[in-house]
Amino acid sequence: MGYQEVYDSWKSDPEGFWMDAANAIDWDKKPSKALSDLGDDMYEWFADGMVNTCYNAVDRHVENGRGEQTAIIYDSPITHTKREITYVELRNRVANLAGALRAKGVEKGDRVIIYMPMIPEALEAMLACARLGAIHSVVFGGFAANELAVRIDDAKPKAIIAASCGLEPGRVVHYKPLLDGAIDLADHKPDFTVIFQREQEVAELKEGRDYNWHGFQYGVEPAECVPVEGNHPAYILYTSGTTGAPKGVIRHTGGQLVALNWTMKNIYNVDPGDVFWAASDVGWVVGHSYICYGPLIHGNTTIVFEGKPVGTPDPGTFWRVIEEHKVKTFFTAPTAFRAVKREDPTGEYVKKYDLSCLEQVFLAGERADPDTIVWAQDQLKKPIIDHWWQTELGYPGVCNPVGIELLPVKLGSPSVPLPGYQMKILDDAGNELPPGELGAIVTPLPLPPGTFPNLWNAEDRYKKSYLTNFPGYYETGDAGMIDEDGYLYIMARTDDVINVAGHRLSTGGMEEVLADHPDVAECAVIGVSDSLKGQMPMGFLCLNAGTTKADDEIVKEVIKLVREKIGPVAAFKLCCVVDRLPKTRSGKILRGTMVSIADSKEYKMPATIDDPVILDEIKVALQGLGYAKG
C-alpha cells in the first residue's frame, strides 16, 4: 500500500486503523475499543486495556529470542567510552533498579524526577519507572536550580534520580549542587534521591536522603512489570510555556506504545534489529520517543551519544558514529547540520567515512532551511527528510512517510499529514484559507493516540492554550500554508508572523533568502517595533569559516536578495553580522528574547538557554543598529 491508501484507510475507519496498529503491542488485557470520547473536547485512547511499557520495550524481546541483540550502544567521545548493552542485560539492570526503587516505597502512580546526562543509566531510570507504573519526569540535566525546583513543586516526586555530573566539551557541569539547591528552594521535598556517581566527579551524598545508585540496589529483589491502564500517564515532560510557568505535557501509556511502534517502520523505515540513531537528549521529547521508547519497543538498537556535532573532536563525529555502529536511519536537528556545515562547508570530513549503511536522514526540531537540506543532499547522497512535530504530539504529525512510500521531496516542506492528522490553514476568524495563503495551522480533534490528552494538573490551561481559539481543532501555535499538492509549509511560530505596514510576512521566509547567500552559515530574522510601520524585520547573520568578504558588503548583498525575492514590501533594511545566535539547548533560536532586547523590554532569561553570554553580544549588535537603547 502507498501513502494515499494508508492515509485513506485511516480516514475511512480511524477506530479500525488504530485497533489494527494496537495488535503489534503485547497487552496484558486487550482494549475493548480504541477511542473514548469524554465530552467537552477531551479524548483518551485504549483506556481500558492493561499493558506495561517496560515489558514491551525490554522483556518481550528477551522472551522472543532477541536477548543477545544489542539494545543500547553508548558512545561518548567526551569520555572516550563506548559500550554495548544487550536486551537481556538491560532487562536485568532495569529489574534490579526497579526493585530497589520499590523497596524504598515507589509504586504505581508515584512521580519520579530524572535529572541525568546522556548515559545509558538515564534510559534505565526511565524504564525502571515504567516497569513499576511510576510516572517519570525527565528534566534536562544541568537545568538551573530554580527551574528544577518549579518542576519538583509541580510534579511532587517521591524520588529524584540524578547523576553526579554532566560533561560538556572542556567542562564539567556539577549536577549535585544544582539538585541540592533545587530541593532547598522547593516546597515539596522528595523522600529520597538516587545518585549515579560518575568517575569524572564524585558528589557528596547527604546521609539519610541521598543513596548511591549501585549501593542501594545491593541485595534487592528484582521487580516484575506492573500492568497499568491504557490511559495511565507514562510520563510528564515540561515544555516552556509562554507565561513562564512550565507546561507539564502528559503521555498516556497505551497510545504511546501503539503510535511509537507504528512510526518506526512506517516513517523511519527500520525493521527490528536495525540500528536507529536520534542525536538528541533524553531531556527533550525526541529523547523520550526516539532514543528510549520507540526504538526499544520496536526491537531496534538505539544509540546514546554523549558529544557534540563539532568539537568532539571534529565535524566528522556524526559520520564516524554512523559508520562504526552501522546506523540505518539517522535523526538530528537542522542546527546540528548547520554547525557541521559551517566547519566543513565542502564536506571534507564526510568523504573520510563509509556511509553505505545509512539509508535516510531525518531533520526536526525547528524549520529545516532549504540551504541546509541541499548541503546534506549534496554531501550524503541520501534522502534528507524534514518532518514536523511537537512535544505535545510526541511523534511526527507531518512527514514524508519513507517506510510506506518515499514521496517527492519539496524543499522547505515537511511534506504531508500522517494518519491521525488533517492539517488546515485558518485565518484569525477561523475561516479556512485557500492553498498558498499564510495562516494558523490546526488539525481537527480528536488528536491521534500517543499525543497529549491533557496537561498535568492544568486542564483549564490545556483547553485555553490549545482548544479555545479554534473550536473543534487543536491549535499548533505554528503558522504556515498548504500548497496545491497538499504539502504543508511551516513558516514560523504564529508569533513570528510579523505585520509590516499591514502586510503579514513570515520571518521564516526571509531567513530562507538570507541562508541562500554563499557566505551565510546561519541566520535569524525577528520583527522589531517601528513607529511608522508597526514592525520591521531585522536580520542577524553568522558567516562561514574562511569568508573573505567584508561584513558590510555581505549585509548589502542580503538586503538586495530579500528585495529581489520577497519584494520591497518586506522593508528589509536592518541587518548585522554576529558571531553566534542565542539558542536553547535543543537548538531553537531564541527569537522572542531577541525581540525583547531590541525593543528594550523586560525579559526573563530563558531556562533552556545554551549560553547566556550570547545575549550581551546580541545587545551590542542591536545597539549598532540603533535599537536596545533602554
N, C-alpha and C positions, 0 to 999 in steps of 0.2 A: 504493500500500500504506500502511495505517495503522501506528501503533506496534506494535500487537499482532501483526500479520502479520510485520513486520520482525523483531520480537523472537523470535517462534516459528520463523521461518526460520533464525535463528542457532542457536536451541536444538536444532532437529532435525538440523542439519548445520553445526556450527561450522567444520569444515575447508573445506567448500564456500563458506560465507559469507565467510570471510576471504580465500580464494583469489580469490573474485569481486572483493572490495574491492581486492585487490592489482593487478588489471588496470588500475586508474587510474594506476598508477605506471609510469614508464619504466625498465625493468630492462635492464642490460647482459646479464644471463643470468637468465631467469625461475626462481624457486624451484620445485623439484620437488614440494614439499608445504608446507603452512602450519606445522603444529606438529611439533616434535621433543621427545619425552619422554626426558630424560636420566636418569630414575630419581631416587629419593630426593627427590621433590617439586620437581625442577629442570626447567625447560622453556625452549625457545627457539622463536622464530617466524621463518619464511622464511630459515632458517640457511644454506641452500646457494645462495640467489640471489646475484647480483652487481649492485651498484647504487651510485649516488653521490647523496648528499643535495643537494649544491650544484647538480648538473645538474638535478635535479627541481625545485629551488626557483628557479632563475635561468635557466640556459641553454636549457632546453626551451621556455620561454615566448618567448624571443627567436627560436628556430628555428621556433616555431609562429605567428609573426606578432604577438606581443604586445610586441615590443621597445620600442615608443614609449609603452606604457602606464606610468603611474607605479607603481613598485614600493613606494617608501618616501616618505612625507611626514614631514618633520621640522618640528615646531612647538615652539618654545622661548620661552614668554612670559618666562622668566627672562633670556634674552639678546636678546629681541626679534628672533628669527631664524626665518624659515620657508624651507624649500626642498624641492624635489621631485627624486627620483632615478628615472629610468626603468629598466625592466628591462635595456635594452642598456647603459646607463651603469653599472648595478650589476654586470653581468657583467664589464665591462672593469675596474672598480675592484677587484672581488674576485679576478679572474685575475691582476692585477698584484701585489696584496698577497700572494697565494698563491705567486706566482713568486719574490717577494723572500724569503719565509719558506723556500721550498725551497732557494734559493741559499745560505741560511745553515744548511742541514742538516736542516730539519724535514721529516719524511716520515711515511708511514702508520704509525699506532700510537704515534707520539710524543705526549706531552701538552703542551698549551699553556694556561697560565692567562691569562684575560682579566679585567682589573680596570678597568672603564670606566663612565662615566656614561651617561645616556640621550641618546646621539648616534648618528647612522646608522653611524658607524665601528665601534661596538660590534657591530652586526649584520654588517658587512663582515668583521670579525675572525672571528666565528663561522663565517660562510660560507666564508672562506678556509681555515680549518682543515678544514671538511667537504670542501672541494674536494680537499685533499691526503690525506684519510683520517686526519688527525691528530685526536686526542681533546681537545676543549676542556673547560675547567672555568672557568665564569664565576663570579667571586667578586664579590659586591655591592660596587660602588665606594664607597670610604670606610670599609670594614671595618677594624677595628683591626689594627695591625701583627702582634700575636701570633696573631690569628685567621687572618690571611693566611699567616703562617709555618707554622701547623699544616697548612694545605691544601697549601702548597708541599711540605712533607715527606711528605705522603700521596700526592700525585699525581706528584711528581718531574717537573715540567715541563722540557722542553728550552728553552722560551722563555716570557716573560711579555709580554703586550701590555697597555699601560696608557695612560691619559691623564694630562696634567699636573695636571688638577684636575677637581673636580665643582663644581656650583653649586647652592646652596640659596637660598631667598629671603633676601637680605640677608647671605649669607656665602659665602666660597669654601672648599671642602674641599680641602686640599692632599694630593693623591694621591701625588705622587712621594716626599715624605719618609716616608709610610706604607709605600710599596713598598720604599724603601731599608732602612727599619727591619726589615721582614719578611724581606728577603733576608739581612740581618745575623744575624737570630735563627734562621733556618732552617739545618738541617744540609745539606740539598740546595741546591745553587746552580744556577740556570739558566745555560745557555750565553750567553744574551743577552736583552736586553729591547728592546721597540719602544715608543717614547713618542709619542703623538699630542699635539702641543703646541697647547693652546687659547689663543686670544688673551687670555683673561682672566687667565691666569697661565702664564708660560713657565718650565718647570722646568730645573734644571741637569742636564746629562747627564754620566754618568761615561764617560770615554774608554775605548774597548775593550769596554765591556759594554752601554751604552745607545745605541740608534740612533733617529734621528729618523724618524718614520712616513713622511714624504714623501721624505726624502733616501735612505733605504735601498731605496726602490722604483725609484730612478732607473736607467734603462738595463737593467732585468732582463727576462728572457724571461717572458711571461705563462704561468701554469701551466694545463694541461688538467685535467679532472676525473679523479681516480683511482678506478676501481671498487673497492668493498670488499665483503666478505661481508655477507649479511643480518644475521648475528649479531656484526658488528664494532661495538664501542662507538662511538656518535656523540659522547657527552659524559659527563662526571661532574658531578653537581650535589650539592654538600654541603648536607645538611639538618641542623639542630641535633639532636644526639642527646641523650637524657635523661641519658646518663652523662657528658656534657661533651665527649667526643671526637666530632667531626662524622662523620656517615654519608655516604659517597660513593655516592649513587644513580647507577646507570648506565643508559643508554638504548641499546638496540640500533638499528642503522640501519634495517633493513628494516621492523621493526614500527612504528617511529616514523613513517616515511613513509606507510605504509598507514593507520594509525589516525588521524593528524592530518588527512590528506586527507579521510578519511571523515567526520570530525566537522564540517568547515567547512560543508558543505551540510546534513547530516542533523541536526546540533544547532544550529549558529549561523545557518543559513538564508541563507547568502550564495552567490552564483554568481561564477565567475571575472569579474574586472573590478570587482566591488563593493568599496566601502571598508569595512574592518573595523578597529575600534579597541579594543585592550585597553590600558587605562590602568594599566599595571603597570611593572615594571622588569626589565631583562634579567638581573638577579641572581637572580630568582625563577623558578620553573617556569613561571608564566604567561607571563613574558617569552620563555622559550625556545620554548614551544609556540605562543603566540598573538600575540607581537609579531614574532618572527623566522620560525620554520619553518612553522607551519600555514598562515597567510595566503599566504606566498610559494609554497609547494608547490602550493597550490590556484589560484594565479594571481590573488590579490586584491591590493588596495592596502592596505598596513599603515601605521599612524601611530606614529612615535616622538615621544613627548611629554615634554618636559623642563619640568615645572611641578608645581603642586600644585592640589588641588581648590578651595582657597580661598587668597586672598592673592597670587595671581599673575595678574591683580591683584585679583580679586574672586570671589565664589561663582558667577559666570556663566561661568567659563572652560570648563567641560565643554561647555556649550551653544554657546558661540562656536565651539569646535573642531568640534563635530558639524555645525553649520550651514555653516561655512566650507568644510569638506572633504567634505561630503555623506556623512557616516557612515551606513551602513545598520544595522550591528549594533555595539553598544557594550557593553563588558565592564569592570566595575570591582569594587572590594571594597566591602562594606557600610559599612566605616568611612569611606570617601571620601564616600558619600552622607550619612552621619551628620554629617560635617564641614560639608557644604553645607547640610544641613537646619538645623543649629544656627545658621548665619549668616543663612540665608534661609528661615525656617520657613514663610512664606506663599507662597514661590515667585515673588517679585517679579522675580528675575533670569531665571527660566525664561520669563516672558512676553515678554522682550525679543528672543527669538530664534525663528527659523522652524525647527522641528524636524520638518518634514513628511518629510524624507529618512529619518528614524530609524524603523526597524520593530520593533526589540526591544532590550531591555536585559538583560544577564546579570550576576548577582552571585555571587561566590565568594571564598574565602579564609578565611572564618570563618562562623559561623551568621548568616544574614540574619534579624534580628528582624522580626516581623510589622509593627511600628510603622514601620520604615524602608521596607519594601516598600509599605505602604499610602500613605505620603507620596509615594513615587516614582510609584505608580499614579495618585494624585490629580493630581500636578503634570504628568506627562508624557503621561498617557492612552495608554500603550503597554503591551504585555505586559512585566512585570518578572519575570524568570525566575531564581530561586535555583537554583544547581546545586552539586553536591558532588564534589570530587576532592582529590588529594593529590600532593605532589612525587613520591612513589613511583609513582603511577599515570600521571602525565604528561598526563592529559586527563580529562574528566568520566566518572565511573562511575555517577552518579545524576543525572538531569536530565529536564526536560520537553523532549522532542525536537522543537523548534519546526519544524525543516526537514522532518520526517516528518509530524508532526501536533501541533498545539497542544492539549495535554490540559488539563482544568480545573486551574487554579492553586489549590493549598491553602496558605494562609498557614502559614509555619513548616516547610514540607516542600520539599526539592529535587526532589520527585516520584518518578520510577520508575527502576528499574535499566535501563541501556543494554545492548545486546548485549555479551556477554563477562562480565556480572555477574549473580549470583543472590543478592542480599543476604539474609542470615538473621540473626536475633537469638538469641544463645545466652546461657545463664546461665554462672556460673563453672565449672560441671562439664561444660559443653559440650552441654547439652540445649537443643533448640530451644524458644523461648518462644512463647506464643500472641500474636496481634495485640494491640497496646496495652500490652505489657509491656516495661519498660526492661531492656536488656542489652547485651552486646558485639556490635558489628556486624562480620560476617565475610562472605566470599564464597568459594565453592569454587574450588580450583585446577583447571586452570591459569588464571592471570590472562590477559586478552586481550593481543594484540600491542600494542607501544608502551608497556607498563608495564615496571617494572624487573625484570630477570631475576635480579639479584644486587646486592650492594654491592661497590664497588671494593676488591679485596684483602681482603675480610672476609666470606667465605662463612659461617663459623660464626655471626657476628653477625647476618647476614641471616636464617639459619634460626631463631636464638634469638629475634630481635626480632619476626618476623612469622609463622613457621610452626609453632612448637613448642607454644604454648598450646592451639591447637585443630587437631589433626592433620587434614590434608586441606583445610584452609581457610587463606586469607590473613586475618590479623587486622588490621583497620584502625586499631585504637587509639582508635576513636570509640565512643561509647555512644549508643543511641537505641532507637526502636521502629518497627514497621511496622503500619499501620492495616489495616482490613478490605479496603480497595481496593488494597493492595499499595504504598501510598505510604510512603516512608521518612521518618522524622523523626530528625535528628541532634540530640541534646540537649546533648552535651558530649563532651570527651575522656573516655576511661574513667577518668582520674584526676580529672575534675571531677564525678564522681558522688559525692555525699557521703553519709555514713551518720549520720543524726541519730537517736540512740536506737533503732537497729535498722531505721529506715526508709531505704531507698535513694531519694535525691532528686536531681534534676538541677538544677545551678546555672543551666543554660540556661533551664529552665522558669521559675525565679524571675526571671531577667533579663527574660524576656518580659513579666512582670507589671509590673516596675518601669518598663520602657520605655513602657508604656501610659499612664503619668502624663503629662498635657499639658505639665508644666514640665521633664520629664526629656529631655535631648538624647541622653545616652548613659549606660550603666551597666555595672557588673560585679558578680558575686556570687562569693565564694570560700568555702571551708569552712575555718574556723579550729578549732584544738583546744579541746575543752571537757572538763573533768574529769568532768562529770556525764553528758553525752550523747554523748561521743566527739568529735562535730564539731558546730559550729553555723554556720549561714550568716551571712555578713556582706556588706552591700551598699554599693556606692560609686556616688554619683550625680554626673553632670555636668549642669548646668542650661542651659536655652535662654538665648540672649542676650535681655535685656529682661524676664526674670522678675521679678515684683514681690513675690511671696510670700517670707516668711522661711524660711530653710533648715530650721529645726526643725519648722516647720509641714508642709513637703513631706515630711520624713522620717516624721513621724507618719502622713501620708496613705498613703505607700507601704507602711508596715508593716501598716496596716489592709487595703490592697489584697491583699497576699500572704495575709493571714489569710482574706480572703474567697474568693480564687480558688484557693489551694492548700490552705488549711486550717491549723488550729493545729499540725498535725503538723510543718509546716515550721519551727516555733520561730523565726520570723524576727523578731528584735528589734534586732539590731545593724546600724546604718546611718549613713552620714555623707555630707555633700556635699564633693566635691573639685573643684579647678579642671580637672584633666585626669587621664587614666589612663595608666599606663605601657604602652607598646606596642612591638612590633617595627617595623622599617621597612616590613614588608608589612601592618601594621595589626592583627596579632593582639595581644590584651591579655595581658600577662604575669602571668596569674593565679597560676602556680606560685611566681613570685618574690614576689608579694604575700603568699601564704600563709606563705612562709619568714620574711618580715619580721614578720608578725603573731605567728607562733609563736616569734619570737626565735631562729631557727635560722641557722646559717651559710649563705650562699648565694653563688653565683658570678654576677657581673654578666653578664647575657646579652649575647653579642657583637652580637646583632641589635637591641639597644635603640635607640630613636629619640632619646631624651633622658634621660640618667642622672639628671638633677636631679629628675625626677618621683618617683623612689624615695624621696628625702628628704621630699618633700611628703606622700607616702603614709604614711611612718613617723609623721610628726606627726599626721596624721588618725587613724591607728591608736592612737596613744598617748592621743588624746582619747576613745577607746572603751575604754581600759583594756588595750590589747594592745601588742605590740612594746616590752616593758619592758626586755629584756636589753640 
